[in-house]
Amino acid sequence: MNIVALSSEYKEETERLAAGTWGSIHVAAHHELFDLRNLPCYIAVSDKREVLGYCYYRFFANECEIMAIEAVTPNTGVGSALIEAAVAKAKLENCKRIYVNTSNDNTHALRFYQRRGFTMCAVRWNEFDYLRTLKPTIPQTGDDNIPLLHEIELEMIEL
């Protein structure tokens, strides 16, 4: 597996994967709607040139935010490798922290990020009520039929 910056060769496939996961190529977070096509991205590519995962991110005010991340096959090290690449890029850009938002139902993501050094730093209560005004396709319930209500921010400041 290689971690590389998204190139035109893999752009269409990566955008298709992201749209399949997020319901569109747009993600909603902290009162904003983001078009992933406008953001930098790392991808994990197999020796057979297959996209194994992606990590879209953005820089804002000396910080790096992970906007969307996915491993096509979970628990294979792809997500960890993508996080490591994003942290390395944040260091290169002299970021003070790197952070990510997830939903209250996503216990898998909460475990994943915390095992990699992220800590919870904010909860935006009932944020999904507002985010649904930006992206109406966000469902009412999420993983394990848990109501999708709150946005949880996790950060890593020891880059």
C-alpha positions as CSV (number, residue, x, y, z in Angstrom):
1,M,0.0,0.0,0.0
2,N,1.2,3.5,-0.9
3,I,-0.2,6.8,0.5
4,V,-0.1,9.5,-2.2
5,A,-1.7,12.8,-3.0
6,L,-4.9,12.4,-5.0
7,S,-4.1,12.7,-8.7
8,S,-6.3,12.9,-11.8
9,E,-5.8,9.2,-12.3
10,Y,-7.8,8.3,-9.1
11,K,-10.0,11.4,-8.8
12,E,-13.2,9.9,-10.3
13,E,-13.0,6.7,-8.3
14,T,-12.2,8.5,-5.1
15,E,-15.1,10.9,-5.5
16,R,-17.4,8.0,-6.3
17,L,-16.4,6.2,-3.1
18,A,-16.9,9.4,-1.1
19,A,-20.3,10.1,-2.6
20,G,-21.3,6.5,-1.9
21,T,-20.4,6.9,1.8
22,W,-21.6,10.4,2.5
23,G,-24.6,10.4,0.2
24,S,-23.0,13.1,-2.1
25,I,-19.7,14.7,-2.7
26,H,-20.6,17.3,-0.1
27,V,-20.1,16.9,3.7
28,A,-21.7,19.0,6.4
29,A,-19.8,20.0,9.5
30,H,-19.9,22.7,12.1
31,H,-22.6,24.8,10.4
32,E,-20.9,24.6,6.9
33,L,-21.3,22.5,3.7
34,F,-18.0,21.5,2.0
35,D,-17.5,20.2,-1.5
36,L,-14.8,17.5,-1.2
37,R,-13.8,18.1,-4.8
38,N,-12.3,21.5,-3.7
39,L,-10.1,20.0,-1.0
40,P,-6.7,18.3,-1.0
41,C,-6.8,14.5,-0.4
42,Y,-4.5,11.6,0.3
43,I,-5.4,8.2,-1.0
44,A,-4.2,4.7,-0.2
45,V,-3.4,2.8,-3.3
46,S,-2.7,-1.0,-3.6
47,D,0.1,-2.5,-5.6
48,K,-2.7,-3.4,-8.1
49,R,-3.5,0.4,-8.4
50,E,-6.8,0.1,-6.5
51,V,-8.0,2.9,-4.2
52,L,-8.1,1.4,-0.7
53,G,-9.1,4.6,1.0
54,Y,-9.0,8.4,1.1
55,C,-8.6,11.3,3.5
56,Y,-9.8,14.7,2.5
57,Y,-8.6,17.6,4.6
58,R,-8.3,21.4,4.7
59,F,-6.1,24.0,6.3
60,F,-7.6,26.9,8.2
61,A,-6.0,29.3,10.6
62,N,-2.9,27.2,11.4
63,E,-5.0,24.1,11.9
64,C,-5.7,21.0,9.8
65,E,-9.2,19.6,9.7
66,I,-9.9,16.1,8.4
67,M,-13.1,16.5,6.4
68,A,-13.8,12.9,5.3
69,I,-11.8,9.7,5.7
70,E,-12.6,6.1,4.7
71,A,-10.9,2.8,4.4
72,V,-12.7,0.6,1.8
73,T,-12.0,-2.4,4.0
74,P,-11.9,-1.5,7.7
75,N,-9.3,-2.8,10.1
76,T,-6.6,-3.2,7.5
77,G,-4.3,-0.3,8.5
78,V,-5.5,1.9,5.7
79,G,-7.2,4.5,8.0
80,S,-4.2,4.6,10.3
81,A,-1.8,5.2,7.4
82,L,-4.1,8.0,6.1
83,I,-4.2,9.6,9.5
84,E,-0.4,9.4,9.8
85,A,-0.1,11.1,6.4
86,A,-2.5,13.9,7.4
87,V,-0.6,14.5,10.7
88,A,2.7,14.6,8.8
89,K,1.3,17.2,6.4
90,A,-0.1,19.2,9.3
91,K,3.4,19.3,10.8
92,L,4.9,20.4,7.5
93,E,2.3,23.2,7.4
94,N,3.2,24.3,11.0
95,C,-0.3,23.6,12.2
96,K,-1.0,23.9,15.9
97,R,-3.5,21.1,15.9
98,I,-5.3,18.6,13.7
99,Y,-9.0,17.9,14.3
100,V,-11.9,15.9,13.0
101,N,-15.7,15.9,13.6
102,T,-17.9,12.8,13.9
103,S,-21.4,12.1,15.0
104,N,-22.6,10.8,18.3
105,D,-23.7,7.5,16.9
106,N,-20.3,6.7,15.3
107,T,-18.7,4.7,18.1
108,H,-16.3,3.0,15.7
109,A,-14.9,6.4,14.7
110,L,-14.7,7.6,18.3
111,R,-12.7,4.5,19.2
112,F,-10.5,4.8,16.1
113,Y,-9.5,8.4,16.7
114,Q,-8.9,8.1,20.4
115,R,-6.6,5.1,19.8
116,R,-4.6,7.3,17.5
117,G,-4.0,10.1,19.9
118,F,-7.1,12.3,19.4
119,T,-9.1,13.5,22.4
120,M,-12.6,14.9,22.5
121,C,-12.6,18.6,22.8
122,A,-16.1,19.8,21.9
123,V,-19.7,18.6,21.5
124,R,-22.1,20.6,19.4
125,W,-25.4,19.6,20.9
126,N,-28.2,19.0,18.3
127,E,-25.9,20.2,15.5
128,F,-27.5,17.8,13.1
129,D,-30.8,19.6,13.2
130,Y,-29.0,22.6,11.6
131,L,-26.8,20.4,9.3
132,R,-30.0,18.9,7.8
133,T,-31.0,22.3,6.6
134,L,-27.7,22.4,4.6
135,K,-27.9,18.7,3.5
136,P,-31.4,17.3,3.8
137,T,-30.2,13.8,3.0
138,I,-28.6,13.4,6.4
139,P,-30.6,10.6,8.1
140,Q,-32.4,10.9,11.4
141,T,-30.7,7.8,12.8
142,G,-27.2,6.4,12.3
143,D,-25.1,3.4,13.4
144,D,-26.9,0.9,15.5
145,N,-30.2,2.9,15.0
146,I,-28.9,5.6,17.4
147,P,-30.5,9.0,16.8
148,L,-28.1,11.2,14.8
149,L,-28.1,14.4,17.0
150,H,-24.7,15.8,18.1
151,E,-21.4,16.5,16.4
152,I,-18.3,15.6,18.4
153,E,-14.9,17.2,17.7
154,L,-11.7,15.4,18.5
155,E,-8.3,17.0,18.3
156,M,-4.6,16.2,18.4
157,I,-2.4,19.0,19.6
158,E,0.9,17.2,20.2
159,L,1.9,17.1,16.5
